[in-house]
Amino acid sequence: MKNTHEEQEEKRKSKKRKAEVHAVKFLADTGFFVGVGALAGAANYFYDFALKPIKRDKSRDNEPQEQPYMRGRAWMNNHPEREDWWAMSEDGIRIHANFIPAPGTAAEAASETAADAEPAVEHRYALCMHGYSDSAESMGQYAAVYRDKYGMNVLLPDLRGHGKSEGTYVGYGYHDRLDIIIWIDRILKRDPEAAIILHGISMGAATVMMATGEILPSCVKACIADAGYSTAMEEFTHVYNTLDQKPPVSAKILLPALRAVTLVRGGYDLADAAPIDAVAHSVTPTLFIHGEADTFIPCSMMIKLFEAASCKKMCMLVPGAEHVMSVVVDPEGYWNKVHTFLESVDPAIVEYRK
């Protein structure tokens, strides 16, 4: 019998072969081979620009609006109870997450000052997903509220190709949605009575929305999607149209070529990274949040997502908030809305702990 690694390797090769066949057909159907040199160069350039993992730009770290995020990064990185969790994805990628247990649980009860105390049990978990070109630490300010205010356990994964997770390309939530299910299963192995909420920003929001389009266990109670895009292709079109220096081909020609290049180099179809399709048949209650001043992912996409969603839903538009800045511009309003939403799903989720 073949071992699991060999089976996974064969599956990857099979998927790659299928992707290449589809890509060649797609290239032919779209007339790619006419002027192939220039178009191939432009498509590969845009692939490197948008789908190769890059490190966070730290040049704005000292700006006032970044300070809540910087405090959150320090909170996660320096937390004395932070644990590294590792897992293997279905296609053989090693993925990483940061876990911080709820206050007053077994980790604290094991200390000398609480040697005789019974370990507390906290079954609520917040799974927090970061955005493009960043890492789990950017979700620190969100996780801190869930843990320190609501007393939850928090899990902060690194998306593929980001932080400590392996990966050579950005999946825009397509593969990452399945990785979320792996983390959910990991939580359930730790705590079969777990109640889990998902909270993502930007590409993390797209990822959690796409996860809700899968068949999730009943322990997943709610989803908060902050500044997510409707589809990766629509977002690429928007970004392309706002570039100061565009390649010498139109978006209508370049983006289908990019889709084909991604099939070959990334092994997946960008058109499948479509949160709007996922929410259309999701049963997970979802809160959609977006900044009205967001020029990177326009708030019109949130409106489309909200209208398409078939689940219990709420939405919040934050005036004056740029991309993923809703929580910074109006933190009180932001968390009040999250509280109201979660309370409407199940009051026990937001039970305060002193």
GURO-539411 format. One line per field, with one value per residue: residue in one letter; x, y, z of N, C-alpha, C in turn. Coordinates in steps of 0.1 Angstrom, whole numbers. Example, Ala and Ser with C-alpha at 12.3 -4.5 7.8 and 13.67 -1.06 7.14 Angstrom:
// GURO-539411
resn <- [A:S]
n.east <- [132:128]
n.north <- [-57:-22]
n.up <- [78:71]
ca.east <- [123:137]
ca.north <- [-45:-11]
ca.up <- [78:71]
c.east <- [132:129]
c.north <- [-33:0]
c.up <- [78:79]
END
This chain:
// GURO-539411
resn <- [M:K:N:T:H:E:E:Q:E:E:K:R:K:S:K:K:R:K:A:E:V:H:A:V:K:F:L:A:D:T:G:F:F:V:G:V:G:A:L:A:G:A:A:N:Y:F:Y:D:F:A:L:K:P:I:K:R:D:K:S:R:D:N:E:P:Q:E:Q:P:Y:M:R:G:R:A:W:M:N:N:H:P:E:R:E:D:W:W:A:M:S:E:D:G:I:R:I:H:A:N:F:I:P:A:P:G:T:A:A:E:A:A:S:E:T:A:A:D:A:E:P:A:V:E:H:R:Y:A:L:C:M:H:G:Y:S:D:S:A:E:S:M:G:Q:Y:A:A:V:Y:R:D:K:Y:G:M:N:V:L:L:P:D:L:R:G:H:G:K:S:E:G:T:Y:V:G:Y:G:Y:H:D:R:L:D:I:I:I:W:I:D:R:I:L:K:R:D:P:E:A:A:I:I:L:H:G:I:S:M:G:A:A:T:V:M:M:A:T:G:E:I:L:P:S:C:V:K:A:C:I:A:D:A:G:Y:S:T:A:M:E:E:F:T:H:V:Y:N:T:L:D:Q:K:P:P:V:S:A:K:I:L:L:P:A:L:R:A:V:T:L:V:R:G:G:Y:D:L:A:D:A:A:P:I:D:A:V:A:H:S:V:T:P:T:L:F:I:H:G:E:A:D:T:F:I:P:C:S:M:M:I:K:L:F:E:A:A:S:C:K:K:M:C:M:L:V:P:G:A:E:H:V:M:S:V:V:V:D:P:E:G:Y:W:N:K:V:H:T:F:L:E:S:V:D:P:A:I:V:E:Y:R:K]
n.east <- [8:4:19:5:18:27:3:-8:10:6:-21:-17:-1:-19:-40:-25:-19:-45:-52:-34:-43:-68:-60:-46:-66:-82:-66:-64:-91:-95:-79:-53:-28:-24:-2:13:37:38:15:17:39:29:8:21:37:17:8:30:29:5:-1:21:34:41:60:48:44:61:64:44:40:43:23:-6:-31:-24:-17:-35:-35:-7:-5:-21:-5:17:4:-3:21:37:23:22:10:8:6:21:4:4:-4:-13:-22:-48:-36:-9:4:22:7:2:-8:-16:-24:-42:-52:-83:-87:-81:-84:-72:-44:-38:-49:-31:-10:11:-2:-28:-29:-46:-70:-98:-95:-108:-133:-137:-157:-160:-148:-128:-120:-97:-90:-65:-55:-44:-9:0:1:-9:-6:-17:-43:-44:-55:-82:-85:-77:-99:-119:-108:-100:-121:-145:-137:-130:-114:-88:-79:-55:-47:-21:-25:-20:13:19:31:41:32:34:37:36:21:-6:-38:-62:-83:-94:-81:-76:-100:-106:-86:-94:-114:-98:-86:-109:-116:-94:-98:-121:-112:-96:-116:-146:-170:-170:-179:-178:-168:-162:-140:-129:-107:-105:-88:-89:-115:-128:-120:-132:-159:-160:-155:-179:-195:-191:-199:-202:-195:-220:-210:-199:-209:-213:-203:-181:-175:-153:-146:-145:-141:-162:-157:-126:-118:-133:-122:-96:-100:-109:-86:-68:-78:-74:-47:-17:2:-5:-3:3:-22:-57:-79:-99:-86:-62:-69:-83:-62:-44:-59:-56:-28:-26:-39:-20:4:-4:-23:-50:-83:-89:-114:-129:-125:-147:-164:-191:-206:-204:-217:-242:-254:-249:-254:-246:-249:-242:-223:-217:-193:-180:-159:-169:-152:-134:-112:-97:-110:-140:-169:-192:-190:-195:-222:-233:-226:-240:-267:-267:-265:-278:-282:-290:-285:-266:-256:-230:-220:-192:-188:-162:-142:-113:-97:-100:-101:-123:-126:-108:-116:-141:-142:-160:-186:-181:-176:-199:-218:-209:-213:-241:-250:-239:-252:-278:-276:-269:-272:-255:-230:-218:-215:-205:-174:-159]
n.north <- [-12:23:50:78:102:97:93:118:132:122:130:158:160:151:170:192:184:183:210:222:213:224:251:254:250:272:293:291:294:321:334:337:330:347:373:363:366:393:393:371:378:401:389:371:389:403:382:376:400:400:374:362:355:382:401:420:455:477:504:522:519:536:555:572:558:532:524:510:485:479:476:454:435:433:424:397:385:387:374:355:330:321:296:275:261:234:220:198:204:193:190:187:209:226:241:269:281:304:299:310:304:308:332:321:294:260:265:287:278:259:272:281:297:289:263:245:248:240:233:258:257:267:269:285:298:320:322:338:355:368:393:399:398:400:387:364:380:405:402:405:427:422:396:401:414:395:376:389:406:390:366:344:315:319:316:321:318:316:325:306:308:330:345:319:298:274:277:288:306:330:322:335:327:304:278:281:281:255:249:262:245:224:236:240:213:206:222:210:184:191:202:189:201:226:260:279:310:327:352:375:396:416:397:376:378:371:345:333:336:320:296:292:285:258:225:229:219:219:233:257:288:315:342:368:391:413:438:423:409:405:387:372:377:400:418:419:431:456:465:465:485:507:511:531:528:509:477:472:462:456:452:433:416:409:399:374:360:360:344:320:316:314:290:272:279:281:262:264:277:311:321:305:315:328:344:354:334:315:326:326:302:297:287:298:323:356:386:414:438:470:496:528:545:529:523:503:477:482:494:487:461:448:453:438:412:411:412:389:369:340:334:340:374:405:439:465:497:518:551:571:553:537:510:481:496:501:492:508:535:536:522:516:516:495:472:472:466:440:427:429:415:389:383:381:358:339:344:333:333:358:362:379:378:383]
n.up <- [0:-7:10:30:23:-3:-16:-14:-29:-54:-58:-59:-82:-101:-99:-108:-134:-145:-142:-159:-184:-185:-185:-209:-227:-220:-226:-253:-261:-254:-271:-264:-276:-296:-300:-279:-265:-253:-238:-222:-207:-194:-179:-163:-149:-134:-119:-103:-89:-76:-66:-55:-23:0:23:51:48:66:68:76:102:124:121:133:129:128:153:171:158:161:189:192:178:195:217:210:202:225:245:274:274:249:223:198:172:149:117:90:58:35:10:16:27:53:79:102:134:160:194:222:253:271:298:332:327:324:321:337:361:368:379:407:425:423:429:442:431:410:376:354:329:296:269:247:216:195:162:144:114:94:69:35:27:53:87:113:136:131:138:165:180:177:187:213:224:223:240:264:271:267:276:261:244:220:186:162:131:106:73:42:29:44:74:95:81:55:18:-15:-30:-31:-20:-19:-3:-13:-11:16:29:34:51:74:82:91:113:129:134:149:172:181:188:209:225:227:233:222:212:184:169:138:126:103:84:55:31:49:57:33:33:56:49:27:39:53:33:30:43:76:110:136:157:149:153:143:120:114:89:78:57:33:0:-29:-51:-61:-87:-93:-75:-84:-109:-100:-86:-107:-124:-109:-108:-111:-131:-157:-172:-208:-218:-219:-190:-196:-212:-200:-174:-178:-188:-166:-149:-163:-161:-133:-130:-140:-125:-98:-95:-92:-99:-102:-104:-88:-63:-47:-26:-27:-39:-20:3:-6:-2:24:58:81:105:97:100:82:77:68:57:47:33:20:-4:-15:-13:-24:-7:-20:-27:-3:0:-21:-13:11:2:-13:5:21:47:82:89:94:89:87:80:81:84:69:73:62:44:63:86:101:128:140:135:146:173:195:184:166:181:197:177:169:193:196:174:178:202:193:179:198:231:250:238:241:268:296:313:344]
ca.east <- [0:11:16:-3:25:27:-11:-10:18:-1:-32:-12:3:-32:-46:-17:-22:-59:-52:-27:-52:-78:-54:-43:-79:-87:-57:-68:-104:-95:-70:-40:-17:-21:5:15:48:35:4:22:48:20:0:31:41:6:7:40:25:-7:-2:33:34:50:60:41:50:62:67:34:38:43:12:-16:-42:-18:-13:-43:-29:6:-7:-26:6:25:-4:-2:35:43:14:29:3:6:11:22:-3:8:-13:-10:-34:-52:-27:4:11:23:1:5:-17:-13:-35:-41:-63:-91:-82:-87:-86:-63:-31:-37:-52:-20:0:13:-12:-41:-26:-57:-82:-103:-93:-120:-136:-143:-159:-161:-135:-129:-110:-95:-82:-59:-56:-33:5:2:1:-18:-4:-25:-56:-42:-64:-95:-84:-76:-113:-126:-103:-99:-134:-155:-132:-129:-101:-86:-70:-51:-39:-14:-29:-9:22:20:36:49:26:41:29:43:12:-17:-49:-74:-93:-99:-76:-76:-113:-105:-77:-102:-121:-88:-85:-121:-115:-84:-104:-131:-104:-93:-128:-158:-181:-166:-187:-168:-171:-152:-139:-119:-107:-100:-87:-94:-130:-132:-117:-142:-171:-160:-156:-193:-202:-189:-207:-195:-201:-229:-203:-196:-222:-214:-192:-180:-167:-149:-139:-142:-144:-173:-150:-112:-117:-139:-113:-84:-104:-109:-72:-61:-84:-69:-32:-12:9:-11:3:-2:-33:-69:-83:-107:-77:-52:-73:-85:-48:-40:-66:-50:-15:-28:-43:-8:14:-10:-31:-65:-90:-92:-129:-135:-124:-159:-173:-205:-212:-205:-227:-256:-260:-244:-264:-240:-253:-230:-223:-209:-188:-172:-157:-174:-141:-125:-109:-90:-121:-151:-180:-203:-189:-202:-236:-236:-225:-252:-279:-267:-264:-291:-282:-293:-274:-267:-245:-226:-211:-186:-184:-149:-132:-106:-96:-98:-100:-136:-124:-100:-123:-153:-141:-171:-197:-178:-178:-213:-225:-205:-220:-256:-251:-237:-263:-290:-274:-270:-267:-244:-217:-212:-217:-193:-167:-151]
ca.north <- [0:35:58:90:112:93:95:133:137:118:139:171:159:149:183:200:180:188:225:226:210:235:263:255:252:285:302:290:300:335:340:341:327:358:382:355:371:405:390:362:386:409:380:366:400:405:370:379:412:398:361:357:360:392:405:432:468:483:518:530:514:547:564:570:548:519:521:499:472:476:471:440:426:431:415:383:380:387:368:344:317:318:283:273:249:231:210:195:206:181:189:186:222:227:254:273:290:308:296:316:299:317:335:313:280:251:270:295:271:251:280:279:304:283:249:237:252:231:241:263:252:277:263:294:300:329:319:351:353:380:397:398:403:402:375:363:390:416:400:406:436:416:385:406:417:382:369:397:411:380:354:333:310:325:309:331:311:322:320:300:317:341:341:307:288:272:281:296:315:334:315:343:321:292:266:285:278:241:249:266:233:216:242:237:200:206:227:200:174:197:205:184:210:240:268:287:320:331:366:377:409:416:383:367:379:363:331:328:335:308:284:290:278:244:219:231:213:228:241:270:296:328:346:383:393:427:443:412:411:396:376:376:383:414:426:421:441:469:469:468:498:518:512:543:524:497:470:477:455:459:442:422:406:405:391:360:354:358:333:308:315:309:275:265:281:279:249:266:287:323:323:297:322:336:344:357:321:307:331:324:289:295:287:304:337:364:400:420:451:476:511:535:552:519:524:491:468:491:489:482:446:443:454:427:401:411:409:375:359:334:331:351:384:419:446:477:505:527:563:576:542:531:495:474:506:503:490:519:547:536:509:514:512:483:461:471:458:426:422:428:404:376:381:377:344:331:352:327:335:370:362:385:371:393]
ca.up <- [0:-7:23:28:16:-18:-21:-15:-40:-67:-59:-63:-96:-109:-100:-116:-148:-149:-143:-171:-195:-185:-188:-223:-234:-217:-233:-268:-262:-252:-281:-258:-284:-305:-292:-267:-257:-245:-229:-212:-198:-185:-170:-153:-140:-125:-110:-93:-82:-67:-60:-47:-9:3:37:55:47:80:67:82:116:133:119:144:127:129:167:176:153:167:202:191:174:207:226:206:202:239:254:280:272:234:219:184:167:136:111:76:49:26:-1:21:32:67:83:115:141:174:203:235:261:279:311:342:324:330:321:349:373:371:386:421:433:421:429:448:424:399:363:348:315:288:256:235:208:184:152:138:102:89:55:25:30:68:94:124:146:128:144:179:187:177:196:227:229:225:252:277:275:268:283:251:238:207:177:152:121:95:60:34:23:53:87:96:73:42:7:-25:-37:-23:-25:-19:5:-20:-3:30:35:39:63:85:87:98:126:136:138:159:184:186:194:222:233:220:235:217:204:177:159:129:124:94:78:41:26:59:57:22:37:65:42:18:48:56:21:31:54:88:121:143:167:143:156:137:112:112:77:78:45:24:-14:-35:-58:-63:-100:-93:-68:-93:-119:-93:-84:-120:-129:-100:-109:-117:-143:-161:-184:-221:-223:-211:-180:-202:-219:-190:-162:-181:-190:-153:-145:-169:-155:-120:-131:-142:-115:-85:-95:-89:-107:-95:-105:-77:-51:-48:-14:-30:-42:-7:13:-12:3:38:69:93:107:93:101:72:81:57:58:35:26:16:-18:-19:-16:-22:1:-29:-27:9:-3:-30:-4:21:-6:-18:17:24:62:92:86:97:82:93:72:90:77:71:76:50:44:76:96:108:142:145:134:156:180:203:175:160:191:201:166:170:205:193:164:185:212:185:175:210:242:258:232:246:282:301:324:351]
c.east <- [9:8:9:5:25:14:-13:-2:11:-14:-28:-8:-9:-39:-39:-19:-35:-59:-45:-35:-62:-72:-51:-56:-84:-79:-61:-82:-104:-85:-57:-28:-15:-14:10:26:45:25:9:31:39:13:9:35:30:4:18:36:14:-8:10:33:44:49:53:50:50:64:57:31:37:31:1:-26:-37:-16:-22:-38:-16:5:-12:-15:14:18:-2:12:41:34:21:23:2:13:11:14:2:-2:-8:-23:-37:-42:-12:12:10:18:3:-6:-12:-25:-32:-53:-71:-85:-89:-89:-74:-49:-28:-39:-40:-8:1:2:-26:-39:-38:-70:-85:-101:-107:-121:-143:-144:-161:-148:-138:-117:-109:-85:-78:-60:-43:-20:7:3:-8:-17:-13:-39:-55:-52:-78:-96:-84:-90:-120:-121:-104:-112:-145:-150:-131:-115:-100:-76:-67:-42:-32:-20:-17:0:24:24:44:43:33:31:37:34:1:-30:-62:-86:-98:-94:-77:-89:-113:-96:-84:-109:-111:-87:-97:-121:-105:-90:-114:-124:-100:-105:-141:-170:-179:-178:-178:-174:-159:-152:-127:-119:-100:-100:-92:-109:-135:-131:-128:-156:-171:-160:-171:-201:-200:-199:-199:-202:-210:-222:-199:-209:-224:-202:-192:-170:-165:-141:-135:-147:-155:-167:-135:-111:-122:-129:-100:-88:-104:-95:-65:-66:-79:-54:-28:-5:3:-3:-4:-13:-45:-71:-90:-98:-67:-57:-77:-72:-42:-46:-60:-36:-16:-32:-30:2:8:-19:-46:-70:-94:-107:-136:-133:-135:-167:-187:-212:-214:-216:-241:-262:-254:-256:-259:-243:-240:-233:-213:-205:-179:-170:-162:-164:-131:-124:-102:-100:-133:-162:-192:-202:-196:-217:-241:-236:-237:-265:-279:-268:-278:-293:-288:-282:-277:-255:-242:-216:-206:-181:-169:-138:-127:-105:-92:-96:-113:-134:-116:-108:-135:-152:-154:-183:-194:-181:-192:-221:-222:-213:-235:-258:-250:-247:-275:-289:-276:-264:-256:-230:-210:-214:-204:-187:-158:-137]
c.north <- [12:43:71:101:110:96:110:138:134:127:153:171:158:162:192:197:185:203:229:224:221:248:265:257:266:295:302:297:315:342:344:340:338:369:376:361:383:401:381:369:394:401:375:377:403:394:373:391:408:384:355:363:371:396:418:445:475:498:527:527:525:557:561:559:534:514:510:485:469:471:457:430:423:422:400:378:379:380:356:330:313:304:283:260:247:220:208:196:193:179:190:199:222:241:256:282:293:306:303:312:310:320:326:299:272:257:279:288:262:259:277:285:298:267:240:239:242:239:245:257:263:271:272:297:311:326:332:351:367:382:395:405:407:388:375:374:402:414:401:415:430:404:389:409:404:375:377:403:400:367:342:327:316:317:318:324:321:316:314:310:330:336:329:296:286:276:290:306:319:328:322:336:307:279:269:281:264:240:253:254:224:222:240:223:199:212:217:188:178:198:201:193:224:246:278:298:323:346:369:391:408:402:373:367:370:348:325:327:323:296:282:284:263:238:220:224:224:237:255:279:308:332:362:385:408:430:432:416:401:384:381:382:397:423:429:431:455:474:473:482:510:520:525:539:510:490:474:468:458:448:430:412:400:395:376:353:351:346:320:306:309:294:267:266:278:267:251:277:299:325:315:304:333:336:347:344:314:312:329:311:286:295:293:318:345:379:406:435:457:491:518:542:542:520:511:480:477:485:484:466:441:443:442:414:399:407:395:365:354:331:342:361:398:426:459:484:516:540:567:566:537:516:490:484:509:502:501:532:548:523:506:509:498:471:460:463:444:420:419:417:391:373:376:363:335:339:346:330:348:372:368:377:382:388]
c.up <- [0:6:19:20:1:-24:-23:-27:-53:-69:-64:-78:-105:-110:-109:-131:-154:-151:-155:-184:-197:-189:-203:-231:-232:-225:-248:-270:-261:-262:-275:-267:-295:-297:-279:-259:-248:-234:-218:-202:-189:-175:-159:-143:-130:-115:-99:-84:-72:-61:-54:-33:-7:18:39:53:60:80:74:96:126:131:129:142:128:144:173:171:159:181:202:187:187:217:223:208:216:249:261:278:258:231:204:181:153:130:97:68:41:15:3:24:47:71:98:121:155:183:216:242:268:292:322:339:329:331:334:362:378:378:401:430:432:421:433:441:413:386:358:334:307:274:245:229:197:175:143:126:96:74:47:30:45:74:106:134:144:134:160:186:187:187:211:233:232:238:265:281:277:274:274:249:225:199:165:141:111:82:52:28:32:66:87:88:59:30:-2:-33:-27:-29:-25:-12:-1:-12:12:37:41:51:75:91:95:112:135:142:150:172:190:192:208:231:225:222:230:210:197:168:150:127:115:88:64:35:36:60:45:26:46:58:33:26:51:44:21:42:67:99:129:153:162:144:147:129:112:100:76:66:35:9:-19:-42:-60:-77:-101:-86:-77:-104:-113:-91:-97:-125:-121:-101:-116:-131:-146:-172:-197:-227:-214:-200:-186:-208:-208:-180:-166:-183:-176:-147:-150:-163:-141:-120:-132:-130:-101:-84:-91:-98:-99:-94:-93:-64:-50:-36:-16:-33:-29:2:7:-7:17:48:82:94:105:94:91:77:70:60:45:27:21:1:-24:-22:-13:-15:-7:-29:-15:7:-11:-21:5:13:-10:-7:20:39:70:90:92:89:89:83:81:82:80:73:62:52:58:88:104:123:148:145:144:164:189:195:169:169:196:190:167:182:202:183:171:195:205:180:187:221:249:251:238:261:288:312:331:353]
END
